[in-house]
Amino acid sequence: PKEKSIPEILEILSVPGTYEDHTYRFDRENMELSLTSVLLGDTTRYIVLLTPRDNGTQIQLYRKEGLHRANKVGVDLVFYENFFCGAVLDAKPIPWRKE
């Protein structure tokens, strides 16, 4: 995948879409991403933090409100977030670390 700049990521997120039975909307002014389950109707909101790096942009999602429930049994929230970023933004997960 091609490394993306912050403006490229913002452009992609600014177009509402659907991923894995969830619709998503991005509020650019507040840097807030909303994922709504088509089946359950519940919404989880995330604050999106984009940090420029030498080799692209680091994307971090911080859950603000709601409790995301994946429709697939056994898919933990953190993995869903990684899958979402991978599918929608063509991002690759980086190892988790404490900062």
Secondary structure, DSSP 8 states (H G I E B T S, - for coil): -----HHHHHHHHTS-EEETTEEEEEETTTTEEEEEETTT--EEEEEEEEEEETTEEEEEEEEEE-----SSTT--HHHHHHHHHHHHH----------
